[in-house]
Amino acid sequence: MLTHAQPSARAGTRAWIGLAVLALPTILLALDMTVLYMALPQLGADLGATGTELLWITDIYGFMIAGVLITMGTLGDRVGRRRLLLIGATAFLGASVLAALSTSPEMLIVARALLGLAGATLTPSTLSLITNMFPDPRQRSMAIAIWLMSFSLGGAIGPAVGGALLERFWWGSVFLLGVPVMLLLLVCGPWLLPEYRDPSAGRLDLISAALSLAAILPVVHGVKQIAKDGPQVVPLLFVAAGAAVGVVFVRRQGSLASPLLDLRLFADRRFTGALTSMLLGMVTLYAFTFYFTQYLQLVEGLSPFTAGLWFIPLAAATILGSMAAPLIARRHPPARVIAAGLVIAAAGYGSLAFLGVQSGLALLITGGVVVAIGINPLLVLSTDLIVGSVPPQRAGSASAMQETCGELGASLGIAVFGTLGAAVYSSRIALPEGLPHAAATAARDSFATAAALAQDLPGPLGTNLIVSAREAFVAGMTVVTVISAAVLLGIAGLVLVTLRRVRPHSAEGD
């Protein structure tokens, strides 16, 4: 039984309407992470951005969110979660307009950084407010499912929305999506959303906040660079430096009366088990998304917009898995529900091991749908366990840790499995005779580069290169999906051990 849940009060219509208002910025935050990918060619040409500047425009948003999530989650506990949410909404609105009207790469990088800072105030605030609005465990579980479904849906529809906007408007239109959403939140939030703060919280420790940023940012940056360029010295040094600062941060938290990160939360095996499972699950999910996108565009040759549309079946499967999980968990222990879902998702990954260059989309989409249905019970129920196993006054901090694990898991998934797949690709590609040395080196390093080179090479040389590159890419993807299946089975075992004493929500409400 979750010791901190208060099942007596049930939320009414006003809370559910408030949840709908919270779902909109959640969709937008996830959408903002993927919608920009479609706009990069246009804004790059319009602003004259270099390759490095384009990388910063893309990555700085996620960097800032990851770097300050823990600080913002704890700040919300201290100053008020609704207040921080509305401040963040105002900042996000202004930064969205600034990004849309940017006239230089530097201006857009600053705007994206501000969007990230504002986004970091929104994410933990929305989730922690749900714990106050829905104290009944069964209602809270369903509300979290809707919240998480909104986040997954935003990420899934981002490419399609971006493609549709760019066919009719200029690149800045992708940022203006945030204006009406944040206006609605600012108008409805004070009426529909409750305020909550921890009356016993101490002052925010600015040194801990700086250490948190200095620990997380180098790790995320280093991991993302490893994903792009492989395990080179400089990215590894970034990761090592961030880890060293992280040790200092943890030691400082243990010595403070009001720490930024309450290490006592990790003494609860439910909290630690759910958090670890969430991290590992996100590693496999984002690795799959990375390969799924490349397969659609580079193996099947689909346009970005058409490739984005093929995310819709996965979005539908996400909705199904997210909504079914809390309903099933009312009658069956969450550990069993999560483990069963992970076995289903592992079967989906296993089916993708039979994917080939000529398989077509049927096997890819079917396997992806099975993965989405099976893995979402983990994401929904582990999130519920994370925020439900802590005292209400620490919900903001717990929400921030859940989001930080998600961001770190996404980065690790692309870095670790991206590097693994790239290594298999480089070892398996058979370069055609007559290919210039520089082109051969570039083609061996990257599937995307090989696909671009093949378009400019004459006749059979280009055809042979792209055929070989596709087969090597699929070989790397096969290795990744098989290992992902094994990881999910391992998570299922971890869940059954660490969460075995958590009772069904029907029992909690008795």
TIGU-720405 format. One line per 2 residues: number of its first residue (from 1); their letters; for each residue y, z, x negated of C-alpha. Coordinates in steps of 0.02 Angstrom, whole numbers, plus 50000, padded with zeros to 5 digits. Last residue first. Example, Ala and Ser with C-alpha at 12.3 -4.5 7.8 and 13.67 -1.06 7.14 Angstrom:
# residues 2
2 = SA = 49947,50357,49316; 49775,50390,49385 .
***
This chain:
# residues 510
510 = DG = 50010,50032,50532; 50129,49907,50454 .
508 = EA = 50047,49915,50285; 49876,49878,50360 .
506 = SH = 49941,49719,50443; 50021,49673,50276 .
504 = PR = 49850,49665,50193; 49820,49801,50061 .
502 = VR = 49865,49796,49877; 49725,49882,49781 .
500 = RL = 49656,49723,49701; 49823,49673,49628 .
498 = TV = 49789,49694,49441; 49605,49642,49436 .
496 = LV = 49599,49505,49568; 49765,49438,49505 .
494 = LG = 49704,49426,49325; 49547,49334,49380 .
492 = AI = 49649,49209,49481; 49767,49189,49331 .
490 = GL = 49617,49137,49225; 49566,49009,49356 .
488 = LV = 49745,48944,49353; 49740,48929,49163 .
486 = AA = 49576,48831,49170; 49650,48707,49294 .
484 = SI = 49804,48689,49184; 49690,48652,49035 .
482 = VT = 49609,48510,49133; 49779,48447,49191 .
480 = VV = 49849,48446,49014; 49701,48354,48939 .
478 = TM = 49710,48222,49076; 49898,48199,49048 .
476 = GA = 49866,48163,48865; 49737,48031,48909 .
474 = VF = 49856,47960,49040; 49989,47940,48906 .
472 = AE = 49867,47853,48788; 49815,47730,48924 .
470 = RA = 49996,47694,48967; 50042,47667,48785 .
468 = SV = 49897,47546,48759; 49946,47441,48909 .
466 = IL = 50131,47448,48860; 50095,47390,48682 .
464 = NT = 49976,47251,48732; 50101,47179,48854 .
462 = GL = 50245,47187,48729; 50145,47096,48595 .
460 = PG = 50070,46974,48721; 50238,46900,48768 .
458 = PL = 50387,46943,48656; 50450,47121,48635 .
456 = DQ = 50604,47181,48729; 50515,47258,48879 .
454 = AL = 50383,47337,48767; 50518,47433,48673 .
452 = AA = 50572,47526,48831; 50393,47574,48875 .
450 = AT = 50360,47630,48696; 50516,47736,48699 .
448 = AF = 50462,47820,48861; 50289,47851,48789 .
446 = SD = 50365,47936,48637; 50323,47963,48453 .
444 = RA = 50198,47821,48430; 50319,47694,48501 .
442 = AT = 50456,47749,48381; 50344,47734,48229 .
440 = AA = 50278,47564,48285; 50455,47500,48319 .
438 = AH = 50510,47550,48144; 50354,47470,48067 .
436 = PL = 50370,47305,48160; 50226,47268,48281 .
434 = GE = 50119,47124,48216; 49954,47204,48262 .
432 = PL = 49954,47304,48422; 49972,47494,48414 .
430 = AI = 49824,47591,48480; 49890,47752,48560 .
428 = RS = 49765,47895,48555; 49833,48011,48420 .
426 = SY = 50014,47996,48475; 49968,48022,48658 .
424 = VA = 49862,48175,48620; 50007,48251,48524 .
422 = AG = 50129,48206,48663; 50017,48290,48791 .
420 = LT = 50015,48450,48689; 50203,48445,48661 .
418 = GF = 50235,48421,48847; 50108,48557,48885 .
416 = VA = 50198,48683,48777; 50378,48627,48804 .
414 = IG = 50370,48571,48986; 50273,48725,49039 .
412 = LS = 50374,48840,48928; 50537,48786,49009 .
410 = AG = 50469,48806,49185; 50393,48975,49142 .
408 = LE = 50557,49035,49068; 50651,48985,49226 .
406 = GC = 50521,49068,49338; 50515,49224,49230 .
404 = TE = 50705,49235,49241; 50696,49218,49430 .
402 = QM = 50571,49360,49447; 50673,49466,49326 .
400 = AS = 50829,49434,49429; 50740,49484,49589 .
398 = AS = 50681,49645,49507; 50859,49687,49453 .
396 = GA = 50926,49653,49626; 50786,49752,49708 .
394 = RQ = 50823,49907,49604; 50910,50006,49743 .
392 = PP = 50769,49961,49863; 50640,50049,49751 .
390 = VS = 50517,49928,49671; 50348,49863,49733 .
388 = GV = 50420,49752,49869; 50527,49644,49754 .
386 = IL = 50382,49598,49639; 50250,49599,49776 .
384 = DT = 50348,49476,49884; 50375,49363,49734 .
382 = SL = 50189,49373,49698; 50153,49327,49880 .
380 = VL = 50263,49172,49883; 50229,49100,49710 .
378 = LP = 50042,49134,49714; 50026,49070,49893 .
376 = NI = 50118,48915,49830; 49984,48865,49704 .
374 = GI = 49852,48801,49823; 49956,48691,49939 .
372 = AV = 50055,48617,49794; 49898,48582,49690 .
370 = VV = 49811,48499,49838; 49965,48390,49870 .
368 = GG = 49971,48340,49686; 49788,48291,49687 .
366 = TI = 49815,48184,49841; 49972,48106,49769 .
364 = LL = 49890,48061,49603; 49727,48001,49682 .
362 = AL = 49815,47886,49806; 49947,47823,49685 .
360 = GS = 49850,47689,49595; 49696,47721,49489 .
358 = QV = 49729,47577,49370; 49801,47682,49227 .
356 = GL = 49672,47816,49258; 49660,47982,49350 .
354 = FA = 49489,48066,49341; 49564,48225,49263 .
352 = LS = 49678,48226,49414; 49534,48294,49518 .
350 = GY = 49529,48448,49405; 49712,48484,49438 .
348 = GA = 49678,48484,49624; 49522,48591,49599 .
346 = AA = 49631,48714,49502; 49750,48716,49651 .
344 = IV = 49607,48763,49768; 49548,48900,49648 .
342 = LG = 49728,48961,49638; 49739,48969,49827 .
340 = AA = 49581,49075,49835; 49652,49191,49702 .
338 = IV = 49817,49211,49795; 49731,49249,49961 .
336 = RA = 49609,49368,49877; 49747,49463,49789 .
334 = PP = 49850,49467,49949; 49713,49564,50041 .
332 = HR = 49664,49476,50203; 49729,49498,50380 .
330 = RA = 49918,49491,50361; 49896,49394,50199 .
328 = IL = 49842,49241,50301; 50012,49235,50387 .
326 = PA = 50103,49267,50222; 50013,49119,50139 .
324 = AM = 50025,48991,50280; 50214,48967,50267 .
322 = SG = 50219,48936,50080; 50064,48826,50074 .
320 = LI = 50123,48716,50218; 50302,48703,50156 .
318 = TA = 50242,48660,49981; 50125,48528,50053 .
316 = AA = 50274,48447,50140; 50372,48451,49978 .
314 = LP = 50224,48372,49887; 50219,48234,50017 .
312 = IF = 50408,48212,49989; 50396,48195,49800 .
310 = WL = 50345,48013,49823; 50523,47980,49884 .
308 = GA = 50590,48024,49712; 50484,47888,49633 .
306 = TF = 50563,47763,49753; 50737,47822,49703 .
304 = PS = 50699,47823,49516; 50623,47648,49525 .
302 = LG = 50434,47635,49513; 50344,47563,49362 .
300 = EV = 50173,47637,49405; 50142,47698,49228 .
298 = LQ = 50322,47729,49175; 50409,47787,49335 .
296 = LY = 50271,47867,49437; 50174,47931,49287 .
294 = QT = 50332,48004,49209; 50376,48101,49366 .
292 = FY = 50200,48172,49387; 50194,48219,49203 .
290 = FT = 50349,48331,49214; 50300,48397,49386 .
288 = FA = 50129,48445,49316; 50208,48539,49171 .
286 = YL = 50322,48622,49296; 50175,48687,49397 .
284 = TV = 50069,48740,49248; 50204,48849,49169 .
282 = MG = 50260,48912,49341; 50087,48985,49369 .
280 = LL = 50093,49075,49201; 50260,49159,49240 .
278 = MS = 50212,49204,49419; 50049,49281,49360 .
276 = TL = 50142,49386,49232; 50267,49447,49363 .
274 = AG = 50131,49486,49491; 50029,49583,49363 .
272 = TF = 50180,49678,49297; 50241,49728,49471 .
270 = RR = 50068,49769,49535; 50027,49863,49374 .
268 = DA = 50176,49979,49402; 50227,50040,49229 .
266 = FL = 50330,49881,49211; 50463,49951,49326 .
264 = RL = 50492,50092,49202; 50576,49965,49087 .
262 = DL = 50733,49970,49195; 50833,49821,49133 .
260 = LP = 51022,49847,49124; 50988,50028,49083 .
258 = SA = 51071,50176,49170; 51020,50329,49065 .
256 = LS = 51005,50220,48910; 50884,50241,48764 .
254 = GQ = 50741,50134,48829; 50861,49994,48869 .
252 = RR = 50919,49990,48688; 50742,49965,48625 .
250 = VF = 50718,49819,48744; 50879,49734,48688 .
248 = VV = 50837,49755,48503; 50667,49676,48533 .
246 = GV = 50750,49535,48630; 50867,49503,48483 .
244 = AA = 50713,49470,48377; 50638,49358,48512 .
242 = GA = 50799,49257,48521; 50799,49234,48332 .
240 = AV = 50616,49180,48332; 50646,49053,48472 .
238 = FL = 50799,48982,48384; 50702,48975,48220 .
236 = LP = 50565,48876,48307; 50695,48753,48371 .
234 = VV = 50761,48730,48192; 50591,48710,48107 .
232 = QP = 50513,48577,48218; 50382,48602,48353 .
230 = GD = 50402,48438,48452; 50560,48340,48488 .
228 = KA = 50592,48353,48675; 50481,48499,48725 .
226 = IQ = 50521,48587,48562; 50705,48568,48605 .
224 = KV = 50673,48647,48774; 50584,48794,48693 .
222 = GH = 50724,48820,48568; 50858,48818,48702 .
220 = VV = 50761,48937,48814; 50728,49056,48669 .
218 = PL = 50906,49043,48602; 50979,49078,48776 .
216 = IA = 50866,49226,48820; 50899,49347,48677 .
214 = AL = 51087,49321,48652; 51116,49329,48841 .
212 = SL = 51018,49491,48855; 51106,49561,48701 .
210 = AA = 51276,49523,48779; 51227,49609,48942 .
208 = SI = 51157,49757,48845; 51322,49774,48752 .
206 = LD = 51416,49761,48917; 51325,49910,48991 .
204 = LR = 51367,49903,49177; 51426,50072,49237 .
202 = GA = 51304,50190,49320; 51206,50162,49479 .
200 = SP = 51188,50309,49599; 51264,50223,49750 .
198 = DR = 51152,50070,49727; 51235,49933,49828 .
196 = YE = 51201,49847,49992; 51306,49744,50109 .
194 = PL = 51229,49662,50260; 51236,49474,50293 .
192 = LW = 51282,49392,50459; 51469,49422,50477 .
190 = PG = 51529,49423,50296; 51410,49278,50256 .
188 = CV = 51459,49159,50396; 51624,49090,50330 .
186 = LL = 51587,49103,50143; 51410,49036,50166 .
184 = LL = 51472,48889,50269; 51603,48849,50137 .
182 = MV = 51467,48859,50004; 51360,48730,50092 .
180 = PV = 51508,48616,50131; 51562,48611,49947 .
178 = GL = 51394,48608,49857; 51351,48430,49905 .
176 = LF = 51508,48381,49809; 51408,48381,49646 .
174 = VS = 51302,48229,49687; 51459,48137,49744 .
172 = GW = 51526,48138,49565; 51411,47992,49521 .
170 = WF = 51503,47869,49632; 51448,47828,49809 .
168 = RE = 51327,47718,49907; 51170,47690,49802 .
166 = LL = 51212,47846,49703; 51196,47955,49857 .
164 = AG = 51022,47891,49900; 50958,47910,49721 .
162 = GV = 51023,48087,49708; 50945,48136,49874 .
160 = AP = 50777,48063,49820; 50783,48148,49649 .
158 = GI = 50833,48317,49724; 50704,48316,49865 .
156 = AG = 50573,48412,49767; 50690,48537,49684 .
154 = GL = 50773,48580,49848; 50606,48596,49936 .
152 = SF = 50542,48718,49805; 50695,48829,49827 .
150 = SM = 50688,48819,50017; 50501,48858,50015 .
148 = LW = 50542,49011,49910; 50666,49073,50041 .
146 = IA = 50550,49031,50186; 50406,49123,50101 .
144 = IA = 50522,49268,50063; 50563,49279,50248 .
142 = MS = 50378,49274,50293; 50339,49416,50172 .
140 = RQ = 50489,49515,50233; 50433,49498,50414 .
138 = RP = 50259,49563,50371; 50325,49702,50260 .
136 = DP = 50456,49766,50385; 50615,49801,50286 .
134 = FM = 50684,49626,50322; 50874,49622,50296 .
132 = NT = 50871,49738,50145; 50730,49647,50054 .
130 = IL = 50813,49481,50101; 50972,49539,50015 .
128 = SL = 50875,49550,49851; 50822,49368,49865 .
126 = TS = 50995,49300,49904; 51081,49407,49772 .
124 = PT = 50956,49362,49637; 50996,49175,49658 .
122 = LT = 51181,49178,49698; 51253,49267,49546 .
120 = AG = 51156,49155,49425; 51218,49002,49518 .
118 = AL = 51397,49050,49480; 51360,49059,49294 .
116 = GL = 51264,48895,49302; 51403,48808,49397 .
114 = LA = 51525,48871,49265; 51416,48793,49129 .
112 = RA = 51410,48631,49229; 51600,48629,49239 .
110 = VI = 51616,48660,49052; 51494,48517,49015 .
108 = LM = 51589,48405,49138; 51755,48437,49051 .
106 = EP = 51678,48402,48881; 51603,48239,48943 .
104 = ST = 51773,48180,49003; 51860,48143,49169 .
102 = SL = 51778,48273,49278; 51817,48258,49464 .
100 = AA = 51642,48295,49529; 51618,48435,49402 .
98 = LV = 51783,48520,49449; 51740,48506,49634 .
96 = SA = 51570,48587,49604; 51651,48721,49492 .
94 = GL = 51767,48771,49635; 51625,48785,49761 .
92 = FA = 51513,48878,49639; 51651,49004,49601 .
90 = TA = 51678,49039,49786; 51491,49054,49815 .
88 = GI = 51475,49172,49667; 51609,49287,49736 .
86 = LL = 51520,49281,49905; 51352,49327,49828 .
84 = LR = 51429,49464,49721; 51506,49543,49876 .
82 = RR = 51343,49526,49972; 51245,49610,49832 .
80 = GV = 51365,49755,49806; 51453,49812,49649 .
78 = RD = 51308,49905,49564; 51150,49822,49628 .
76 = GL = 51238,49655,49615; 51279,49690,49433 .
74 = TG = 51093,49721,49400; 51048,49549,49465 .
72 = MT = 51196,49471,49376; 51146,49542,49207 .
70 = IL = 50964,49492,49229; 51014,49316,49281 .
68 = VG = 51139,49293,49139; 51047,49184,49013 .
66 = AI = 50929,49093,49131; 51071,49031,49242 .
64 = MF = 51176,48985,49090; 51037,48884,49008 .
62 = GY = 50990,48799,49172; 51166,48730,49194 .
60 = ID = 51187,48692,49008; 51035,48577,49008 .
58 = TI = 51092,48415,49090; 51271,48407,49030 .
56 = WL = 51212,48468,48860; 51083,48329,48849 .
54 = LE = 51213,48201,48903; 51329,48263,48766 .
52 = TG = 51192,48238,48636; 51160,48060,48695 .
50 = TA = 51345,48021,48687; 51454,48021,48842 .
48 = GL = 51571,47874,48876; 51631,47954,49038 .
46 = DA = 51589,47807,49151; 51436,47747,49054 .
44 = GL = 51360,47921,49042; 51410,47959,49221 .
42 = QP = 51314,47808,49283; 51159,47829,49174 .
40 = LA = 51151,48017,49207; 51164,48008,49397 .
38 = MY = 50978,48004,49435; 50944,48157,49328 .
36 = LV = 51086,48253,49411; 50988,48284,49571 .
34 = TM = 50858,48386,49479; 50936,48555,49438 .
32 = DL = 51069,48541,49575; 50929,48528,49704 .
30 = AL = 50865,48699,49654; 51035,48780,49679 .
28 = LI = 51066,48680,49839; 50904,48732,49922 .
26 = TP = 50946,48914,49885; 51125,48887,49945 .
24 = LA = 51053,48831,50114; 50916,48963,50127 .
22 = LV = 51041,49107,50131; 51121,49039,50291 .
20 = AL = 50949,49019,50369; 50910,49199,50319 .
18 = GI = 51068,49256,50407; 51006,49172,50565 .
16 = WA = 50843,49269,50543; 50940,49431,50517 .
14 = RT = 51044,49403,50674; 50890,49370,50778 .
12 = GA = 50816,49541,50744; 50735,49626,50595 .
10 = RA = 50603,49758,50623; 50625,49938,50570 .
8 = SP = 50477,50053,50538; 50397,49961,50390 .
6 = QA = 50495,50043,50250; 50419,49973,50090 .
4 = HT = 50432,50078,49932; 50250,50130,49916 .
2 = LM = 50175,49960,49939; 50000,50000,50000 .
***
